[in-house]
């Protein structure tokens, strides 16, 4: 799985928790109000690999309570379930 971006710290995306946010490229919808349209309409990269993302998140484990996965649209990626298993480890 590839990621179009990572925000290391957010205090608003997971209420009551300190979270990191992962942004997935691509989407099957074309919402006129999309806040990540560049990532949705023209996902050219650069991208982060699963291993890069997991390494960053593991290094921040003491400071982050949750991970938010957004997009684009995360559920169009077939390898999302496998990534989530790795993330939980």
Secondary structure, DSSP 8 states (H G I E B T S, - for coil): -EESEEEEEESSSSTTS-EEEEE----S---TT-TTHHHHH------EEHHHHHHHHHHTTTT-SEEEEESS-GGG-TTHHHHHHHHH-
